[in-house]
């Protein structure tokens, strides 16, 4: 089944069941008020949601309505936890090669990189990417994300897959020119990782058909910047750390609560004819080939579109479509009071090291 969250003025929105073609939706508030509530009692509530989904497919009720993605929040507007990995080693290799590095750490293919990202809020599929300064190096990252149920600490990889409840698409927004400053402080990403956006709907594993083999999700993701195709990699190819491995890694020292979101990191293939999953990769390729990055990061007014279709060409998750925007204007006095005179200088300094500091 496919689930979404309607924007209704509350923090967590209202749960919807969505038709497989994403054209119709029906409120599911009589079963569970929110997606998080459904996840908290999944074994009891999921069969009821499934019945509602089948009813919507066979004979839409008078409660059904035409779905408009612009009315949706993220499926999980705020999650208990967001852990983002780096599953596609070619992405990291490109970045390291652009820095002139030829040797890789001994753990390179044994253990995924992972950091704890911003889980409150997640942006809706049509929400603007609001950034305070264009000079922060605004980038997109095309990813797949999963949502888990309660996962026990120390779970083994071979027992992790049944804990996957939902799949989504993600645009993991990155501010590349702030990365260097973050990492210099020794505590990892913070300012450089603002809220990410999620697809219009979250789908259960059974909706994925043969594309899902219990470890990896095969299928082409596509990303456009200003209507120009940036990349179309296959999510199932070149994935060094599969979804069960990511879950096991995240749960090594802690239990994961129902509603935990885990991302793959930038989806990328070794066949570079498939393009890039983020602008940072394109810039790394330019540095490797021409010794200079020409591709600009995103600016105000630029648009990003990310989608993945099913085997028949139909919409699987719906599309993430976002515009980069400046914050709402404030009074001059308020802006002067809240501004940090060192911020611009620090951003400029970290920009020099950002290209060589991150591999996520």
N, C-alpha and C positions, 0 to 999 in steps of 0.2 A: 504494500500500500504506500501511498504518498501523503505526507503530512506537511502542513504549513501553519504559520501563525499570523492571524489577522491583526492589524494595528487597530487597537480600540481605545487608546488613551491610557492604558495601564502599562506598567513596566514589562510585563511578560506576555501581553497580548492574549488572544483567544485561539484555541486549537481548532484547526480545520482539517477535514479529510478531503483530499483532492483527487479528481479523476485522473486516469492514467495518461490522458492526452493534455492534462493541465488546463482544460477549458472550463471545468466546473468545479465547484467546491461546496461543501456543506458543513455547517457548524457541528462541532463535536463536543460542545460544552456540557451536554447532558451526560457525557461519558467521563471526560476529564477536562477541566477548565484550561489547562495549558499543556504544552508538550512535556515540560518537566514533571508535571503531575502524572502524566501517562507513563513516563519512564520510571518514576518512583514505584509504580505498582503495575509494571509491564505485563507480567504473566496473567494477571486478572483482567486488565483493561485492553490489551492488544487484541484479543479475539473479538471484543465488542467493536473496536475500531475497524477491524477487518470486515466484519459484517456490514458496517456502515459503508465501507468502501465498495463492497460488492453490490449493495443496494444502489449506490450512486451510479455504478456502471450499468446496471440492468434497467433501472427505472428511477431516474432522479426524483426526489421528493420535492414538495412545494417549498422546502427550506433551501434547496440548492440555488446557487447563483453563479453568474459568469465571473470567473476569477480574473482579477486585474493585479499583476505583480506589483504595481505601484502602491497597492494597499497593504502589502505584506511587510512584516518585520522579518528578521532572521528567524529560521525555525526555532532556534534557541536564542532569544534576545540577550540572555545572560546565562552563562554556564558556570558550574561549580569550579571547573578547571579546563584550561586549554594547554595541551602539551604539543609542541610542533617539532617534528623530526626533520631529518635530512636523508631521505630514502634513496635518492637518485645520485649516485656518486659522480656521474658525468658533470652534473652541475657544479659540485665542489671542485672537481678536477679542472674545469675551465677556469674557475676563479684562481686556483693555485698556479696554473700554468701562466695566467696573465701576470702573475707576480714573479714569474721566472723560477718557480719551484719545480723540481723534478722528483724529489723524494717525498714519500707520503708516510704518515705515522704508522706504526706497526698494528695499531688497532683499527686501521682504516676500514677494512672489510668485515670486521668482527662485531663492532658496536656502533649503533647509530648516534649521531649528534642529536641532542634534544634540549629545548629550552621551554620555560613556562611563559606563555604569552598572555595577552590581554583578553580576558573572557567576559568582561562586563564593561561596555556592551559589545555584542557582535552587530555589525551593520546589516541592514536589510538589503535585498538584491537590487534596489533602485536608489539607495541612499547615496548622497554625495560623499566623496573622499575629502573631508575637510582638513586642511593642513595650514598651520599658522604662517609658513614661509615657503615659497617655491624653492628657495635655495637649500632646503633640507634634503634634496635628492629623492624625489617622490618616485617610488617604483611599485609595480604590481608583482604578485607571485601567484601563478596558477597552480592550485593544489586540489587534492581530494581530502576530505575529512571524514572521520567516522565518529559516531557517538556510541559510548559503551553503556552497559548496565553496571551493577556493582561488581567490581573486579577485586578478588582477594590479593593481598600483598604476596609477592613471590610466585605468581602464577607461571606455569611453564608455557612456552610458546605453543606447544601442540594442544594445549587446552584453552587457548585464548580466543580463537575465532568465534565460538558460540556466544561470546560476550558482546559481539558487535550487534547493535540494534538498528543503526541507521547509517546511511551514507549521504554526503552532501558535497557540493563544490565550494571552494573557498578562494577568495582573493585576499591573500595575506599581504597587506600593505606594509611596505618597508620604507624607511627614510634613510637612504644609504649614506648621506653625508653626516649623519649623527652616529653611525655605527662605530666608527673609530673612537669617538669620545666615550661611548658606552663601554667598549671593551678595554680601553685604557684603565678604567676604574676597577676592573677585575671582577665585577659582579654580573657581567653579561648584558644582554639586550634589555633596554627599558624605554628610553625616549625614542629610540629608533624603530620601535615596534608598536605603532598605534593600533586602534581597533581594525579588525579584519571583517570582510563581508562574507555572507553565506548565501547559497543559492535559494531560489524561491521555495523549493520543497526539499524535504529530507525523505529518503526512500528506504524501505526495508530491503534486506539482502535478497529476498525471493523475487523482487521486482527486477533484479539485474540479470536474471536468466543465466545463460552459459558464459556471460562475460565475467561472472564472479566464480572463482574456483575454490573459494575458501581461504585463499591467501592473498591473491592479487585481483584487481579489477582491470580487465582489458577494455580498451576502447579509446577512441581519439578525443582528446580535449583540444579545444581551439580558443585562441585568445587574439583579439583585435585591439589595436590602439588607433583611435581616430579612424575607424573603419578599415584599417590596413592590417592584414593578417601578420601577426608576429610569430606564431608558432602553432603546430598541430601535432604534438607528440602523443604516443600511445602510452596510457598509464600503466599497462601491464608489462611493458618492455623496460629492461635496464633498471628495474626496481631492486636494489640490493637488499633492502630491509622491508619485508612484507608487513601486512597489517598485524598478524599475530605477534610478529617480532617487536613491532612498535609498542603494542599493548604490554608485552612482557617486560620490555625495557622501562616503560613508564611506571609499572607496578613493582619494580624491583625492591623498593624500600617503603612503599606506601600502598594502601588500598585505594582504588579509584571509585569514586561515588558515581551512581547512576547519573548520566548526563555529562560525563567527562568527554571532551572533544579532543581528538588526536589528529593532527595534520601530517601529511606526507612530506612537506617541503616541496620546493619547486619541481613539478613534473618535467622531466627532461630525458631525451634519447641521445644515444651516441651517434645516430644518423643525423648529422647536423642539417640535412636537407629538410628535416621536420621543423626547423626553426627553433625559437627560444621560448621558454616559459616565463621569462621576466626580462626586463631591459638590461639588468646587470649582466646577464649571460651574453646578450648581444654586444655589449660594451667590452666584455672580456674577449670575445672572438675578435673584435676589431683591434684590441691591444696586441693579441697574439699574432695577427696577420700584418697589421699596419703600424703597430707601435703607438697607436693613438685612438682613443675612444671618440667616436663622432656622434653616436646615437644619444640624443638628450634624454634626461629623465622627464617625468610628466610635469606639465605646467597647468596653471589654472585654465579651465575650459576644455582640457583634454578629456577624452572619453575612453573607457575600457569596457570590453565585452568578453565574457568567458562563458563557454557552454560545452556540454557533452551530450551527444545524441545516442539513442539506442540502436540496436542492430537494424531496425527498420527505418531509421532516419527520423524517428519521432523524438520529441523533447523528453529527456530523461529527468533532469533536475530543474529545467528551466534555465534561463540565462541570467547571469549577474551583469548588469549594465550600470556603470557608474560614471559620474563626472567629477573631476577634480575641482574643488572650490575653496575659496578663501573663507575664513571665519566671518560671521556676521559683523558688520561694522559697529564699533563702539565709539562712545564719545572720546574726544581727544584727551581730555583730562584723565579718564579711566584708563585709556591705553597707555598714557605716560606713566601713571602710577604702577601699572602691573607689568610694564616691560622690564626686561633684564638687560642692562647695557652690555653685559659680557656675552650674551647669547649669540649675536651675529659673529663676533670674533671667534668664539669657540666653534661655531658651525663651520666657519671658513677653514679653521685649522684642521678640524676632523675630516673635512672633505678630502684633503690630500691623502689621508691614510685610509679612507673608507674603501677604496677600490682594492686595497691589499689586506683588509682586516677581517672580512666576513666570508664564510662559505655556506651559510644557511640559504 
